[in-house]
Amino acid sequence: MATQTLAERSETLRPTGLSPLLTTAQLMARYGVSNWTVNEWVKKGCPLEPTAFRGRRFDPDHVRDWMAGLSGTAAVPAQRSA
C-alpha cells in the first residue's frame, strides 16, 4: 500500500464525514512550529483526539477552530501556506 498525502486521505475520508488525524510531527510541519510549541499549545488547551495507543493525534479542523478562538493573541502563529 502506497503512502497517501494528507490531501489524498482527506478525499478518501470525505464521503464518511471524517477527516484524517495528524501526528505531532505533521502538525509541526503544517504550522511551521517546533515540538516545544505544540506541547505549549496542548498545555493551553489545543484539542487532542483520543487514541487506542500511545501518542497524540490532532484533528486539523478542531485545531484550526481552537486557533480561531485565540486569534486575538500572539501565542498562535498563522498557518504556513503549503
C-alpha positions as CSV (number, residue, x, y, z in Angstrom):
1,M,0.0,0.0,0.0
2,A,1.4,3.3,-1.1
3,T,1.7,6.2,1.3
4,Q,-1.1,8.8,0.8
5,T,-0.7,12.6,1.1
6,L,-3.0,14.4,3.6
7,A,-5.0,15.7,0.6
8,E,-5.5,12.2,-0.7
9,R,-6.5,10.9,2.7
10,S,-8.9,13.8,3.1
11,E,-10.5,13.0,-0.2
12,T,-10.8,9.3,0.7
13,L,-12.5,10.1,4.0
14,R,-14.7,12.9,2.8
15,P,-17.8,10.7,2.0
16,T,-17.7,9.4,5.6
17,G,-17.7,12.9,7.1
18,L,-14.3,12.2,8.8
19,S,-11.0,13.9,8.4
20,P,-7.6,12.4,8.9
21,L,-5.8,12.9,12.2
22,L,-2.4,14.5,12.3
23,T,0.6,13.3,14.4
24,T,2.6,15.9,16.3
25,A,5.2,15.9,13.5
26,Q,2.6,16.5,10.9
27,L,1.0,19.4,13.0
28,M,4.5,20.8,13.4
29,A,5.1,20.7,9.6
30,R,1.6,22.2,8.9
31,Y,2.1,25.2,11.1
32,G,5.9,25.5,10.8
33,V,6.5,25.3,14.5
34,S,8.6,23.2,16.9
35,N,7.7,20.3,19.1
36,W,8.0,22.7,22.1
37,T,5.4,25.0,20.6
38,V,2.9,22.1,20.0
39,N,3.5,21.0,23.6
40,E,2.7,24.5,24.8
41,W,-0.5,24.6,22.7
42,V,-1.6,21.3,24.3
43,K,-1.0,22.8,27.8
44,K,-3.1,25.8,26.7
45,G,-6.0,23.6,25.6
46,C,-5.3,22.6,22.0
47,P,-7.8,19.7,21.3
48,L,-6.4,16.2,21.2
49,E,-8.2,13.2,19.8
50,P,-8.4,10.0,21.8
51,T,-6.4,7.1,20.5
52,A,-6.2,3.4,21.5
53,F,-2.4,3.7,21.5
54,R,0.3,5.8,23.0
55,G,0.8,9.1,21.2
56,R,-1.2,12.2,20.3
57,R,-3.4,12.8,17.3
58,F,-4.9,16.1,16.3
59,D,-8.0,16.8,14.1
60,P,-6.9,19.6,11.8
61,D,-10.4,21.2,11.8
62,H,-10.6,21.2,15.6
63,V,-7.1,22.7,15.9
64,R,-8.0,25.4,13.4
65,D,-11.2,26.2,15.3
66,W,-9.3,26.4,18.5
67,M,-6.7,28.7,17.0
68,A,-9.5,30.9,15.6
69,G,-10.7,31.4,19.2
70,L,-7.3,32.6,20.1
71,S,-6.9,34.9,17.1
72,G,-6.5,37.9,19.3
73,T,-3.3,36.7,20.9
74,A,0.2,36.4,19.6
75,A,0.7,33.0,21.1
76,V,-0.6,31.2,17.9
77,P,1.2,31.7,14.6
78,A,-0.6,31.9,11.3
79,Q,-0.6,28.7,9.3
80,R,2.1,28.4,6.7
81,S,0.9,28.3,3.2
82,A,1.7,25.0,1.5
